[in-house]
Amino acid sequence: MKKIFNILLAATFAFPLFTACETDNDSNPVLNEPDTFTLDTPAHAADNVYDLKNAESVQLTCSQPDYGFTAATTYKVHVSFEQDFTEATDDTQANYTELGSTYPTTTIDIDASELNSELFDLWTAVNGEQAELPTEPVAVYIRLKANITGSSRGVCLSNVIELPKVLISKVASTLTPPKTMFLVGSMLDTAWKVWKPLTPVYGMDGQFYSMVYFDANSEFKFGTKKDEYIGINDTRVTVTDKTGAQISGSDNFVVENAGWYIFHVKATVKGNDYQFTITFYPAEVYLFGNVTSGSWSFNNAWKFTVPDTKDGNFVSPAMTGNGEVRMCFKTDLDWWRTEFTLHNGEIFYRDFNLIDSWAERGDGYSIQGSTGDVIHLNFTAGTGEKK
């Protein structure tokens, strides 16, 4: 997954006035946009065992990209267990990870504990949470990404080098996934005083979601608790937009395009801190079950209509069968993890191991529908009704 980075001209670096390569004169240097640059293989890489648990750092050196003039350059480190680095697609994740630290010189001292933590997380992501770490050293592949400091220009990737003997250790941490998550922002209250609690994803520790209406160019932050303001410039944050909402910003998150979106946060423990993955999903709500004549999949015939306004109602198609009403959001998760019902006129999200029916949750949680009935949901008010 690729992080969204917000680029500002650094106040401490006077970016030289340059022209594109078509023109050149004595006062305007020409900016080359190189495709690559050289990362050196450490002299004794083939013989060394990089024991990351007991080492302090791993030193790399590189040449500066040929920009056509001397420019301050920022370097980032990518690591993988495969020699060929692949980018994320709609269906697959990237096979590498990017370290959070950045480096301003061609001599790069990677903190061994940070490298170990990233490789540990990558190993479990590739092989599963329960996968055992190798007891013997493994090959690790590294490349660098460079850009001209304080700008989005001059972005290029180095060659890939191999460290054939890297010993990874399990990351010990007393940190546990957060139990709560909150949103705050102009779409809730222009004074930024309302902290909206997000709903825990059923059965998935550290994951939360909500249906939220964002005004055009509304700004927000989030936190694991109230008054913890985490913004888009936080290096722990990764954003994926599956909607066209156009997420931007330099401190606050900015949602450029107004509309309803499913907002999902996944907080994972990395060492002694969290990494946050934010995903914007389309505002898709579905009927399931017997009232749809037995549909238990995301069939667009059973999708709710989406209102144009913050206070409007989501409205279901008319039911074609009799029985219990089952409703959920559509995300990349199992449908029942974001399932909800109505209880005393309020939207109630799944927090219970339902076997067959919402009736197992208690009196008043199971809605019985009949042919022709429709459901109205107001996610701003948190209410709903069957009509």
Backbone hydrogen bonds in HBPLUS format (Angstrom, degrees):
<---DONOR---> <-ACCEPTOR-->    atom                        ^
c    i                          cat <-CA-CA->   ^        H-A-AA   ^      H-
h    n   atom  resd res      DA  || num        DHA   H-A  angle D-A-AA Bond
n    s   type  num  typ     dist DA aas  dist angle  dist       angle   num
A0013-PHE N   A0010-ALA O   3.22 MM   3  5.48 163.8  2.25 107.0 112.0     1
A0019-THR N   A0029-PRO O   3.18 MM  10  6.55 149.1  2.28 149.4 158.6     2
A0023-THR N   A0020-ALA O   3.32 MM   3  6.28 153.2  2.39 126.6 129.4     3
A0032-ASN N   A0067-TYR O   2.90 MM  35  4.58 171.8  1.91 118.0 120.8     4
A0063-SER N   A0038-THR O   2.93 MM  25  5.47 156.6  1.99 155.4 161.8     5
A0040-ASP N   A0061-THR O   2.94 MM  21  5.68 161.7  1.97 151.9 157.5     6
A0045-ALA N   A0042-PRO O   3.15 MM   3  5.19 162.7  2.18 119.9 116.9     7
A0047-ASP N   A0044-HIS O   3.10 MM   3  5.44 139.2  2.27 106.1 117.2     8
A0048-ASN N   A0044-HIS O   2.94 MM   4  6.01 150.3  2.03 160.3 169.4     9
A0050-TYR N   A0165-LYS O   2.81 MM 115  6.19 167.1  1.83 163.4 161.6    10
A0167-LEU N   A0050-TYR O   2.91 MM 117  5.95 163.5  1.94 135.0 140.4    11
A0054-ASN N   A0051-ASP O   3.15 MM   3  5.74 135.0  2.36 112.1 122.3    12
A0055-ALA N   A0051-ASP O   2.97 MM   4  5.95 120.4  2.34 147.3 163.9    13
A0052-LEU N   A0167-LEU O   3.29 MM 115  6.16 153.2  2.37 152.3 157.0    14
A0112-ALA N   A0056-GLU O   3.09 MM  56  5.32 174.8  2.09 118.7 119.7    15
A0058-VAL N   A0110-ILE O   2.88 MM  52  5.08 147.2  1.99 138.6 149.4    16
A0110-ILE N   A0058-VAL O   2.88 MM  52  5.08 160.1  1.92 150.1 143.6    17
A0060-LEU N   A0108-ILE O   2.77 MM  48  5.04 159.7  1.81 148.4 155.6    18
A0108-ILE N   A0060-LEU O   2.78 MM  48  5.04 169.4  1.79 152.6 155.6    19
A0062-CYS N   A0106-THR O   2.97 MM  44  5.15 140.2  2.13 142.2 151.3    20
A0067-TYR N   A0065-PRO O   3.01 MM   2  5.86 115.3  2.45 113.4  96.7    21
A0149-THR N   A0072-ALA O   2.91 MM  77  5.52 159.7  1.95 129.4 135.0    22
A0074-THR N   A0147-ASN O   2.93 MM  73  5.57 170.6  1.94 170.0 172.3    23
A0147-ASN N   A0074-THR O   3.12 MM  73  5.57 141.9  2.27 147.4 157.6    24
A0075-TYR N   A0103-TYR O   2.78 MM  28  5.01 158.9  1.83 150.3 157.1    25
A0103-TYR N   A0075-TYR O   2.92 MM  28  5.01 150.7  2.01 142.2 149.8    26
A0076-LYS N   A0145-LYS O   2.83 MM  69  5.09 149.4  1.93 146.3 156.0    27
A0145-LYS N   A0076-LYS O   2.89 MM  69  5.09 155.2  1.95 141.1 146.9    28
A0099-LEU N   A0077-VAL O   2.96 MM  22  5.61 161.7  2.00 163.0 168.5    29
A0078-HIS N   A0143-ARG O   2.90 MM  65  5.31 174.3  1.91 163.0 161.3    30
A0143-ARG N   A0078-HIS O   3.08 MM  65  5.31 155.5  2.14 143.1 148.1    31
A0079-VAL N   A0097-THR O   3.00 MM  18  5.63 159.5  2.04 157.9 164.3    32
A0097-THR N   A0079-VAL O   3.00 MM  18  5.63 155.0  2.07 154.6 162.1    33
A0080-SER N   A0141-TYR O   2.91 MM  61  5.18 145.6  2.03 147.3 153.9    34
A0141-TYR N   A0080-SER O   2.82 MM  61  5.18 178.4  1.82 160.1 160.2    35
A0095-ASN N   A0086-THR O   3.26 MM   9  5.69 151.7  2.35 139.0 145.6    36
A0089-THR N   A0092-THR O   2.91 MM   3  5.15 161.2  1.94 140.1 146.2    37
A0114-GLU N   A0111-ASP O   3.12 MM   3  5.37 120.4  2.49 102.0 116.2    38
A0115-LEU N   A0111-ASP O   3.01 MM   4  6.34 163.2  2.04 157.7 162.7    39
A0116-ASN N   A0112-ALA O   2.87 MM   4  6.02 157.5  1.92 145.6 152.2    40
A0117-SER N   A0113-SER O   2.95 MM   4  6.09 157.5  2.00 142.0 147.9    41
A0118-GLU N   A0114-GLU O   2.99 MM   4  6.23 163.2  2.02 152.6 156.4    42
A0119-LEU N   A0115-LEU O   2.98 MM   4  6.14 160.8  2.01 150.1 155.6    43
A0120-PHE N   A0116-ASN O   2.85 MM   4  5.98 152.8  1.92 147.6 155.7    44
A0121-ASP N   A0117-SER O   3.02 MM   4  6.24 162.7  2.05 148.3 152.4    45
A0122-LEU N   A0118-GLU O   2.92 MM   4  6.11 154.4  1.99 143.9 151.6    46
A0123-TRP N   A0119-LEU O   2.84 MM   4  5.96 155.5  1.90 145.6 152.0    47
A0124-THR N   A0120-PHE O   3.08 MM   4  6.38 162.3  2.12 151.3 154.9    48
A0125-ALA N   A0121-ASP O   2.90 MM   4  6.06 148.5  2.00 143.1 152.7    49
A0126-VAL N   A0122-LEU O   2.96 MM   4  6.11 151.1  2.04 147.6 154.3    50
A0127-ASN N   A0123-TRP O   2.87 MM   4  5.93 161.6  1.90 150.7 156.5    51
A0128-GLY N   A0124-THR O   2.71 MM   4  4.82 134.2  1.92 130.5 136.1    52
A0131-ALA N   A0128-GLY O   3.08 MM   3  5.33 164.1  2.11 112.2 117.0    53
A0138-VAL N   A0166-VAL O   2.85 MM  28  5.20 160.9  1.89 137.1 134.9    54
A0166-VAL N   A0138-VAL O   2.85 MM  28  5.20 153.4  1.92 136.1 145.0    55
A0140-VAL N   A0163-LEU O   2.94 MM  23  5.24 160.9  1.98 140.1 146.1    56
A0163-LEU N   A0140-VAL O   2.82 MM  23  5.24 171.4  1.83 166.3 169.1    57
A0142-ILE N   A0161-ILE O   2.96 MM  19  5.40 159.5  2.00 148.4 155.0    58
A0161-ILE N   A0142-ILE O   2.89 MM  19  5.40 163.1  1.92 156.4 160.4    59
A0158-SER N   A0144-LEU O   2.91 MM  14  5.23 159.7  1.95 150.4 153.5    60
A0146-ALA N   A0156-CYS O   2.90 MM  10  5.46 169.1  1.91 163.7 167.5    61
A0156-CYS N   A0146-ALA O   3.04 MM  10  5.46 147.3  2.15 140.9 147.9    62
A0148-ILE N   A0153-ARG O   2.97 MM   5  5.80 169.7  1.98 153.0 156.2    63
A0151-SER N   A0148-ILE O   3.08 MM   3  5.75 134.8  2.29 150.8 148.1    64
A0198-LEU N   A0181-MET O   2.83 MM  17  5.54 168.6  1.85 155.0 153.5    65
A0182-PHE N   A0223-GLY O   2.78 MM  41  5.33 155.7  1.84 161.9 168.9    66
A0223-GLY N   A0182-PHE O   3.02 MM  41  5.33 145.7  2.14 142.3 146.1    67
A0183-LEU N   A0196-LYS O   2.86 MM  13  4.99 150.9  1.94 136.2 145.4    68
A0196-LYS N   A0183-LEU O   2.73 MM  13  4.99 150.0  1.82 155.5 156.0    69
A0184-VAL N   A0221-LYS O   3.03 MM  37  5.54 158.6  2.08 157.0 153.0    70
A0221-LYS N   A0184-VAL O   2.87 MM  37  5.54 156.6  1.93 162.7 168.8    71
A0188-LEU N   A0185-GLY O   3.09 MM   3  5.64 154.4  2.15 112.7 120.3    72
A0189-ASP N   A0185-GLY O   3.04 MM   4  6.27 163.0  2.07 153.9 159.4    73
A0186-SER N   A0219-GLU O   2.83 MM  33  5.54 143.9  1.96 154.9 166.7    74
A0192-TRP N   A0189-ASP O   2.82 MM   3  5.27 163.9  1.85 119.7 124.7    75
A0199-THR N   A0209-TYR O   2.89 MM  10  5.27 156.6  1.94 160.8 155.1    76
A0209-TYR N   A0199-THR O   2.83 MM  10  5.27 145.6  1.95 139.6 150.6    77
A0201-VAL N   A0207-GLN O   2.84 MM   6  5.44 168.6  1.85 132.0 133.3    78
A0204-MET N   A0201-VAL O   3.18 MM   3  5.52 166.6  2.20 134.7 131.9    79
A0202-TYR N   A0337-ARG O   3.27 MM 135  4.78 157.7  2.33 142.6 136.4    80
A0207-GLN N   A0204-MET O   3.26 MM   3  5.83 148.8  2.36 142.3 139.0    81
A0267-ALA N   A0206-GLY O   2.77 MM  61  4.99 168.9  1.78 148.6 152.5    82
A0208-PHE N   A0265-VAL O   2.89 MM  57  5.25 155.3  1.95 151.4 159.2    83
A0265-VAL N   A0208-PHE O   2.87 MM  57  5.25 161.7  1.90 144.9 150.2    84
A0210-SER N   A0263-PHE O   2.95 MM  53  5.34 130.5  2.20 139.0 152.4    85
A0263-PHE N   A0210-SER O   2.79 MM  53  5.34 166.2  1.81 169.6 168.1    86
A0212-VAL N   A0261-TYR O   2.93 MM  49  5.57 174.2  1.93 163.9 163.7    87
A0261-TYR N   A0212-VAL O   2.93 MM  49  5.57 159.8  1.97 154.0 159.8    88
A0214-PHE N   A0259-GLY O   2.93 MM  45  5.51 170.1  1.94 153.9 151.8    89
A0259-GLY N   A0214-PHE O   2.92 MM  45  5.51 152.1  2.00 151.0 158.1    90
A0218-SER N   A0215-ASP O   3.04 MM   3  5.21 144.4  2.17 135.9 127.8    91
A0217-ASN N   A0255-VAL O   2.71 MM  38  5.05 124.4  2.02 136.5 147.2    92
A0255-VAL N   A0218-SER O   2.94 MM  37  5.50 164.2  1.96 161.0 166.1    93
A0220-PHE N   A0253-PHE O   2.97 MM  33  5.25 146.6  2.08 136.7 146.1    94
A0253-PHE N   A0220-PHE O   2.96 MM  33  5.25 160.0  2.00 168.1 161.5    95
A0222-PHE N   A0230-ILE O   3.24 MM   8  5.28 158.6  2.29 135.9 141.6    96
A0230-ILE N   A0222-PHE O   2.80 MM   8  5.28 154.2  1.87 157.7 165.9    97
A0234-ASP N   A0231-GLY O   3.18 MM   3  5.63 164.8  2.20 113.7 117.1    98
A0232-ILE N   A0251-ASP O   2.94 MM  19  5.58 133.6  2.16 146.9 153.7    99
A0237-VAL N   A0234-ASP O   3.05 MM   3  5.68 168.1  2.07 125.5 127.6   100
A0276-PHE N   A0236-ARG O   2.81 MM  40  5.90 161.0  1.85 146.2 152.9   101
A0238-THR N   A0276-PHE O   2.85 MM  38  6.21 150.2  1.94 161.5 171.2   102
A0278-ILE N   A0238-THR O   2.79 MM  40  6.11 171.7  1.80 168.7 168.9   103
A0240-THR N   A0278-ILE O   2.79 MM  38  6.16 153.2  1.86 159.3 168.6   104
A0280-PHE N   A0240-THR O   2.95 MM  40  6.43 155.3  2.01 158.8 166.9   105
A0242-LYS N   A0280-PHE O   2.95 MM  38  5.72 159.3  1.99 150.4 156.7   106
A0257-ASN N   A0245-ALA O   3.03 MM  12  5.02 163.7  2.06 155.3 152.6   107
A0256-GLU N   A0246-GLN O   3.03 MM  10  5.41 175.6  2.04 151.8 151.6   108
A0248-SER N   A0254-VAL O   2.89 MM   6  5.02 160.2  1.93 143.5 150.2   109
A0254-VAL N   A0248-SER O   2.84 MM   6  5.02 151.5  1.92 137.8 134.8   110
A0262-ILE N   A0281-TYR O   2.95 MM  19  4.89 164.8  1.97 139.1 142.3   111
A0281-TYR N   A0262-ILE O   2.87 MM  19  4.89 168.7  1.88 147.6 151.4   112
A0264-HIS N   A0279-THR O   2.98 MM  15  5.14 157.3  2.03 154.6 160.0   113
A0279-THR N   A0264-HIS O   2.88 MM  15  5.14 161.9  1.91 148.0 153.1   114
A0266-LYS N   A0277-THR O   2.86 MM  11  5.05 153.0  1.94 140.4 149.4   115
A0277-THR N   A0266-LYS O   2.84 MM  11  5.05 161.8  1.87 146.1 152.3   116
A0268-THR N   A0275-GLN O   2.92 MM   7  5.29 164.5  1.94 154.5 157.8   117
A0275-GLN N   A0268-THR O   2.84 MM   7  5.29 146.3  1.96 149.0 159.6   118
A0270-LYS N   A0273-ASP O   2.75 MM   3  5.43 176.1  1.75 162.2 163.2   119
A0273-ASP N   A0270-LYS O   3.20 MM   3  5.43 150.1  2.29 115.4 124.4   120
A0284-GLU N   A0282-PRO O   2.83 MM   2  5.61 130.6  2.08 110.7  95.2   121
A0330-LYS N   A0284-GLU O   3.03 MM  46  5.57 143.0  2.17 151.4 150.7   122
A0304-PHE N   A0285-VAL O   2.82 MM  19  5.47 166.0  1.84 153.1 156.4   123
A0286-TYR N   A0328-CYS O   2.95 MM  42  5.60 163.0  1.98 160.4 165.9   124
A0328-CYS N   A0286-TYR O   3.15 MM  42  5.60 147.4  2.26 146.8 154.7   125
A0287-LEU N   A0302-TRP O   2.95 MM  15  5.37 154.9  2.01 149.8 157.8   126
A0288-PHE N   A0326-ARG O   2.72 MM  38  4.98 150.1  1.80 149.6 147.7   127
A0289-GLY N   A0295-SER O   2.70 MM   6  5.32 148.9  1.80 154.6 157.0   128
A0292-THR N   A0289-GLY O   3.00 MM   3  5.69 160.2  2.04 119.3 125.8   129
A0294-GLY N   A0289-GLY O   3.03 MM   5  4.88 141.3  2.18 132.1 130.7   130
A0293-SER N   A0290-ASN O   3.01 MM   3  5.01 146.9  2.12 116.2 114.5   131
A0320-THR N   A0291-VAL O   2.93 MM  29  5.77 144.9  2.06 160.5 160.9   132
A0321-GLY N   A0291-VAL O   3.17 MM  30  4.09 128.3  2.45 115.2 110.0   133
A0299-ASN N   A0297-SER O   2.85 MM   2  5.73 122.4  2.19 113.9  97.2   134
A0302-TRP N   A0299-ASN O   2.82 MM   3  5.73 168.9  1.84 130.4 134.3   135
A0303-LYS N   A0300-ASN O   3.30 MM   3  5.06 160.1  2.35 108.3 105.1   136
A0305-THR N   A0315-VAL O   2.82 MM  10  5.26 159.1  1.87 149.5 148.5   137
A0315-VAL N   A0305-THR O   3.35 MM  10  5.26 144.1  2.49 124.1 134.0   138
A0312-GLY N   A0309-THR O   3.36 MM   3  5.23 163.0  2.39  99.6 104.4   139
A0314-PHE N   A0377-LEU O   2.79 MM  63  5.01 161.0  1.83 152.8 154.3   140
A0377-LEU N   A0314-PHE O   2.86 MM  63  5.01 155.8  1.91 147.0 153.9   141
A0316-SER N   A0375-ILE O   2.96 MM  59  5.24 158.2  2.01 150.3 157.0   142
A0319-MET N   A0373-ASP O   2.85 MM  54  5.39 160.6  1.88 151.9 158.3   143
A0372-GLY N   A0319-MET O   2.75 MM  53  5.04 162.8  1.78 135.3 138.7   144
A0323-GLY N   A0369-GLY O   3.03 MM  46  5.43 155.0  2.10 148.1 146.8   145
A0369-GLY N   A0323-GLY O   2.69 MM  46  5.43 167.8  1.70 169.3 164.8   146
A0325-VAL N   A0367-ILE O   2.85 MM  42  5.51 157.7  1.90 153.1 158.2   147
A0340-PHE N   A0327-MET O   3.03 MM  13  5.72 154.2  2.10 139.6 143.0   148
A0337-ARG N   A0334-ASP O   3.02 MM   3  5.62 158.8  2.06 118.4 125.2   149
A0338-THR N   A0335-TRP O   3.26 MM   3  5.90 159.4  2.30 114.5 119.9   150
A0350-ARG N   A0339-GLU O   2.93 MM  11  5.58 168.5  1.94 154.1 150.2   151
A0341-THR N   A0348-PHE O   2.80 MM   7  5.26 156.9  1.85 149.3 156.6   152
A0348-PHE N   A0341-THR O   2.83 MM   7  5.26 173.7  1.83 146.8 147.8   153
A0343-HIS N   A0346-GLU O   2.82 MM   3  5.26 160.5  1.85 149.5 155.3   154
A0346-GLU N   A0343-HIS O   3.07 MM   3  5.26 163.9  2.10 110.1 115.2   155
A0384-GLY N   A0345-GLY O   3.09 MM  39  5.53 154.0  2.16 131.6 133.8   156
A0347-ILE N   A0382-GLY O   2.96 MM  35  5.49 166.8  1.97 127.4 131.1   157
A0354-LEU N   A0352-PHE O   2.93 MM   2  5.77 120.1  2.30 113.1  96.3   158
A0360-GLU N   A0357-SER O   3.15 MM   3  5.87 164.3  2.18 115.4 119.6   159
A0361-ARG N   A0358-TRP O   2.90 MM   3  5.43 157.4  1.95 115.1 122.3   160
A0362-GLY N   A0359-ALA O   3.13 MM   3  5.38 146.4  2.25 103.1 112.4   161
A0373-ASP N   A0370-SER O   2.97 MM   3  5.67 167.6  1.98 146.8 149.0   162
A0387-LYS N   A0374-VAL O   2.77 MM  13  5.34 169.5  1.78 160.2 163.8   163
A0376-HIS N   A0385-GLU O   2.88 MM   9  5.41 167.8  1.89 163.2 167.3   164
A0385-GLU N   A0376-HIS O   2.93 MM   9  5.41 149.8  2.02 147.8 156.5   165
A0378-ASN N   A0383-THR O   2.82 MM   5  5.28 178.2  1.82 155.6 156.2   166
A0382-GLY N   A0378-ASN O   2.74 MM   4  5.74 128.1  2.01 138.3 154.9   167
A0383-THR N   A0378-ASN O   3.04 MM   5  5.28 145.9  2.16 146.5 147.9   168
